[in-house]
């Protein structure tokens, strides 16, 4: 899902201002890397020059979380769990144009900048301002939902987290809050830029993380639940086993909940058949197997393939969990048997292998995913262990 020329993050899922619908039905088209660098470099340079002396030395995240929590009366551990769920505590720009450790989307970046009286680029690229921005927005949400109440219960913070996470999509907001509170319930010890960030377990978060949620079962793959992509983001079709002979492995370059939310919104011009979560291998189906998802950046590949997204950032090995591999293997085994797809690298390919890139990478946007941390050898060892022969 990422450009093959650099590790620089570039928004993938919606460059609507420069796309045509015809281009997008063959996959997503990104900005040319050089153009993006020209646009972004002056802003980054100006931001660095504007920072006070010593500010260019990274501050400990533990300190940043603690200061923001105290300033806005938000639980420090909640900030840490949000950051871990969204970015594994790494400051980056997602393919959905979300920024920083807290992965704030453009609307929240602008709102946070206004609340803080800070430059928008500071909220995007400076970790302290990014975390302060998330804390300020959480406090604003808490004050709106529970006016004149400064101390909230764990249950109330769950409601606040859900409302903060995906305004306008309460179902996805609750699902995201369940993930965040799962981190709180289990506790966390994670490495972030040479620093160890620790969250002690919150036993009171366990029932909130485990609360039942109503889901629609997938008709194509029983272990998956159905989260329908908007019909402007894929092509309705009636494909059969005669039409499908390939599976394309992707990484999301964004967190799981954000991708599900994005594909359900109109006119994003991109989708995938399945999305798999890193932490536990949860599988969502978003496009029916018989329909054509817009995932490969190459129309002929879209027509003949099933696209599977895996929650990960290609330059961070921590996302590539055994749970995700095994869930992917189970799904690919099912698809291979159902559609008589050979279990080899000619028919199970990475996005990087898709034709159409004039340089290095796959598809029209020269993607490199699933990236260097995707272990193809391990994947195929799992895949070929006790795999039944595909039915003709």
C-alpha positions in Angstrom: 0.0 0.0 0.0 2.9 2.4 0.1 5.0 4.0 -2.6 8.1 2.1 -3.5 10.5 5.0 -3.7 10.6 6.1 -0.1 9.4 5.4 3.4 7.7 8.8 3.3 4.0 8.5 4.2 1.6 9.6 1.5 -2.2 9.7 1.8 -3.5 6.7 -0.3 -7.1 6.3 0.2 -8.5 9.6 -1.1 -6.6 11.9 -3.3 -9.9 12.9 -4.8 -8.9 16.4 -6.0 -6.5 14.9 -8.5 -8.2 11.7 -9.5 -10.8 10.7 -12.0 -13.3 8.0 -11.3 -11.9 5.9 -14.1 -8.5 6.0 -12.6 -9.8 5.1 -9.2 -11.7 2.0 -10.3 -8.3 0.5 -11.2 -7.0 1.3 -7.8 -5.9 4.3 -5.8 -3.6 7.0 -7.4 -1.3 8.9 -5.1 0.6 12.1 -5.4 3.9 11.9 -7.2 6.5 11.5 -4.5 8.6 14.4 -5.6 5.6 16.7 -5.7 4.6 15.7 -2.2 8.2 16.3 -0.9 8.2 19.7 -2.5 4.9 20.6 -0.8 5.8 19.1 2.5 9.4 20.0 3.0 8.9 23.8 3.4 6.3 23.2 6.1 8.5 20.8 8.0 11.5 23.1 7.7 9.6 26.0 9.0 8.2 24.0 11.9 11.7 22.8 12.9 13.1 26.3 12.7 10.2 27.6 14.8 10.8 25.1 17.6 12.6 26.4 20.7 16.2 25.4 21.4 16.4 21.8 22.5 12.9 21.0 21.2 14.3 18.9 18.3 15.6 16.3 20.8 12.8 13.8 21.3 11.1 14.0 24.7 10.1 10.8 26.5 6.6 9.8 25.6 5.9 9.0 29.3 6.6 12.6 30.1 4.5 13.9 27.2 1.5 11.7 28.2 1.8 12.7 31.8 1.9 16.4 31.1 -1.0 16.3 28.7 -3.1 14.2 31.1 -2.5 16.7 33.9 -3.2 19.7 31.7 -6.5 18.5 30.5 -7.6 16.1 33.3 -7.5 13.0 31.1 -6.2 9.6 32.3 -2.6 9.3 31.3 -3.0 5.6 30.6 -6.0 6.2 28.3 -3.8 8.5 26.2 -1.1 5.8 26.0 -3.6 3.1 25.1 -5.1 5.3 22.4 -1.7 6.0 21.0 -0.7 2.3 21.1 -3.9 1.1 19.4 -3.5 3.7 16.6 0.2 3.9 15.9 2.1 1.5 18.3 3.4 4.8 19.8 5.2 5.9 16.6 4.8 9.3 15.1 3.8 8.8 11.5 1.5 9.9 8.7 -1.0 7.2 7.7 -2.3 6.5 4.2 -5.5 8.0 5.4 -3.8 11.3 6.1 -3.8 10.8 9.9 -1.0 12.3 11.9 1.3 11.6 14.7 1.4 9.2 17.6 -2.3 9.8 18.2 -3.2 9.5 14.4 -5.4 12.5 14.3 -7.3 13.0 11.0 -7.4 16.4 9.3 -10.6 17.6 11.0 -9.3 16.7 14.4 -5.9 18.3 13.7 -7.7 21.6 12.8 -9.9 21.4 15.9 -7.0 20.6 18.2 -4.9 23.4 16.7 -7.8 25.8 17.5 -8.2 24.6 21.0 -4.4 24.8 21.7 -3.8 28.0 19.8 -1.0 26.1 18.1 -0.1 25.9 14.4 -1.7 23.1 12.5 1.7 21.7 11.4 2.7 21.6 15.1 -0.2 19.3 15.9 0.6 17.2 12.9 4.3 16.7 13.3 5.3 17.7 16.9 4.6 14.8 19.3 4.0 16.9 22.3 1.4 19.1 20.4 -0.1 16.0 18.8 -0.7 14.3 22.2 -1.9 17.6 23.7 -4.3 18.0 20.8 -5.8 14.5 21.5 -6.0 15.2 25.2 -7.8 18.6 24.5 -10.3 16.9 22.2 -11.0 14.1 24.7 -11.6 16.8 27.4 -13.9 18.7 25.1 -15.8 15.5 24.3 -16.0 14.7 28.0 -17.3 18.2 28.9 -19.9 17.9 26.1 -21.2 14.5 27.3 -20.8 15.1 31.0 -21.0 18.9 31.7 -19.7 20.2 34.9 -18.3 16.8 35.8 -14.5 16.8 36.0 -13.9 13.3 37.4 -15.4 10.5 35.2 -15.8 6.8 35.9 -14.1 4.2 33.7 -17.5 3.5 32.0 -17.8 7.2 31.2 -14.3 7.4 29.7 -15.3 4.5 27.5 -18.2 6.5 26.2 -16.0 9.5 25.7 -13.4 7.4 23.8 -16.0 6.0 21.5 -17.5 9.5 20.7 -14.0 11.0 20.2 -12.7 8.3 18.0 -15.2 8.3 15.1 -17.7 11.2 15.1 -20.6 10.3 13.0 -19.9 6.5 13.1 -20.9 5.4 16.6 -20.7 1.7 15.7 -17.0 2.0 14.7 -16.4 4.3 17.6 -17.6 1.7 20.1 -15.5 -1.0 18.4 -12.4 1.2 18.6 -13.1 2.0 22.2 -13.3 -1.8 22.9 -9.8 -2.2 21.4 -8.4 0.7 23.4 -9.9 -0.6 26.6 -8.6 -4.1 25.8 -5.1 -2.5 26.0 -6.0 -0.9 29.3 -7.4 -4.2 30.7 -4.3 -6.2 29.7 -1.8 -3.5 30.5 1.1 -2.7 28.2 4.9 -2.7 28.1 6.0 -1.4 24.7 9.2 0.0 23.2 8.9 3.4 21.5 12.0 5.1 20.2 14.3 3.5 22.7 11.9 4.2 25.6 9.8 1.7 27.5 6.3 2.8 27.9 4.3 1.0 30.6 0.6 0.9 31.4 -0.5 -1.1 34.5 -3.6 -3.3 33.9 -7.0 -1.7 34.6 -9.2 -4.6 35.8 -12.2 -2.3 35.6 -11.7 -2.0 31.9 -12.1 -5.7 31.2 -15.9 -5.8 31.1 -16.0 -2.8 28.8 -13.5 -4.4 26.4 -15.4 -7.6 26.5 -18.9 -6.3 26.2 -20.9 -8.0 23.4 -21.3 -6.2 20.1 -23.9 -6.9 17.5 -22.3 -8.0 14.3 -23.5 -9.3 10.9 -21.9 -12.5 9.8 -20.2 -12.7 6.4 -22.0 -14.8 3.8 -18.7 -15.7 2.1 -16.5 -16.6 5.0 -18.1 -17.7 8.3 -15.3 -16.5 10.7 -15.6 -12.9 9.3 -18.1 -10.3 10.2 -19.7 -8.1 7.5 -18.9 -4.4 7.4 -20.1 -3.1 4.0 -17.9 -0.8 2.0 -19.8 2.1 0.4 -21.1 1.1 -3.0 -19.1 4.1 -4.5 -15.9 2.3 -3.6 -16.1 -0.9 -5.5 -17.7 -2.4 -8.7 -20.7 -4.7 -8.3 -20.2 -7.8 -10.3 -21.1 -11.5 -10.4 -17.7 -13.2 -10.4 -17.4 -16.9 -10.0 -14.5 -19.3 -9.6 -13.9 -19.0 -13.3 -13.0 -15.3 -12.9 -10.9 -15.4 -9.7 -7.4 -16.9 -9.7 -5.3 -14.6 -7.5 -5.1 -13.2 -4.0 -3.3 -9.9 -3.3 -1.7 -9.4 0.2 -1.7 -5.8 1.4 -0.9 -3.8 4.5 -3.2 -1.0 5.6 -0.7 1.7 6.5 -3.3 2.8 9.0 -5.1 1.4 12.0 -7.8 -1.2 11.6 -10.8 0.9 12.8 -9.8 3.8 10.6 -9.6 1.6 7.5 -13.0 0.1 8.2 -14.5 3.6 8.8 -12.9 4.9 5.6 -14.1 2.2 3.3 -17.7 2.7 4.5 -17.7 6.4 3.6 -18.8 7.5 0.2 -16.5 8.4 -2.7 -13.2 7.1 -1.2 -12.5 5.3 -4.5 -10.8 2.4 -2.7 -11.7 -0.8 -0.9 -10.6 -4.4 -0.1 -12.5 -7.6 0.2 -11.2 -8.4 3.7 -9.3 -6.5 6.5 -7.5 -8.4 9.2 -6.6 -6.9 12.6 -3.1 -7.2 14.0 -3.7 -7.7 17.7 -6.1 -10.7 17.5 -6.6 -11.6 13.8 -10.2 -10.3 13.7 -11.5 -10.4 10.2 -13.9 -8.0 8.5 -15.3 -8.6 5.1 -16.2 -5.3 3.3 -16.8 -6.4 -0.4 -18.4 -9.6 -1.5 -16.1 -12.1 -3.2 -18.2 -11.9 -6.3 -17.7 -8.1 -6.5 -14.6 -6.2 -7.7 -12.8 -4.3 -4.9 -10.6 -1.4 -5.9 -7.4 -2.4 -4.1 -4.6 -3.1 -6.6 -4.0 0.0 -8.6 -4.3 -2.1 -11.7 -7.7 -2.8 -13.2 -7.0 -6.3 -14.7 -5.6 -7.4 -11.4 -8.7 -6.1 -9.6 -10.9 -8.1 -12.0 -9.3 -11.4 -11.2 -8.3 -11.1 -7.5 -9.4 -11.0 -3.9 -7.7 -8.2 -1.9 -6.8 -8.8 1.7 -5.6 -5.9 3.9 -3.5 -6.6 7.0 -3.3 -3.9 9.7 0.3 -2.8 9.7 2.8 -0.1 8.9 5.5 -1.6 6.6 8.4 -0.1 8.5 7.3 -1.4 12.0 7.7 -5.1 12.6 5.6 -5.0 15.8 2.4 -5.1 13.8 3.1 -8.4 12.1 1.7 -10.7 14.8 1.3 -14.5 14.7 -2.4 -14.0 15.3 -2.7 -11.9 12.1 -0.6 -14.4 10.1 -2.7 -17.4 11.2 -6.0 -15.6 10.6 -4.7 -14.7 7.1 -3.6 -18.2 6.4 -7.0 -19.5 7.4 -8.8 -17.1 5.1 -6.4 -17.7 2.2 -6.8 -21.5 2.6 -10.6 -21.0 2.4 -10.4 -18.8 -0.7 -7.9 -21.1 -2.4 -10.1 -24.1 -1.9 -13.3 -22.3 -2.9 -11.9 -20.7 -6.1 -9.2 -23.4 -7.0 -6.4 -20.9 -6.6 -2.9 -22.5 -6.5 -0.9 -22.0 -3.4 2.2 -20.4 -5.0 3.7 -17.0 -5.4 2.4 -16.6 -8.9 -1.2 -16.6 -7.6 -0.8 -15.3 -4.0 1.1 -12.1 -4.5 2.0 -8.9 -2.6 0.8 -5.5 -3.7 4.4 -4.9 -4.6 4.1 -7.6 -7.3 1.1 -6.0 -9.1 1.9 -4.7 -12.6 1.6 -1.1 -13.6 4.4 0.8 -11.8 6.9 2.5 -14.1 9.5 2.4 -11.3 10.0 0.0 -8.4 6.8 -1.3 -6.7 3.3 -2.5 -7.6 0.3 -0.9 -9.2 -0.1 2.6 -10.6 1.1 4.1 -7.3 4.2 1.9 -7.0 3.4 0.2 -3.7 5.9 -1.8 -1.7 3.5 -3.6 0.7 3.3 -6.0 2.4 6.9 -4.8 3.1 10.1 -6.2 4.4 8.7 -7.4 7.7 6.1 -9.6 6.0 7.6 -13.1 6.3 6.6 -14.9 3.1 8.5 -18.1 4.1 6.6 -18.3 7.4 3.3 -17.5 5.7 3.7 -20.3 3.2 4.9 -22.8 5.8 1.7 -22.1 7.7 -0.4 -22.1 4.5 0.9 -25.4 3.2 0.7 -27.3 6.4 -2.2 -29.7 6.1 -3.9 -27.6 3.4 -6.5 -29.6 1.5 -6.2 -29.8 -2.3 -8.4 -27.2 -4.0 -11.5 -28.6 -5.6 -11.7 -28.1 -9.3 
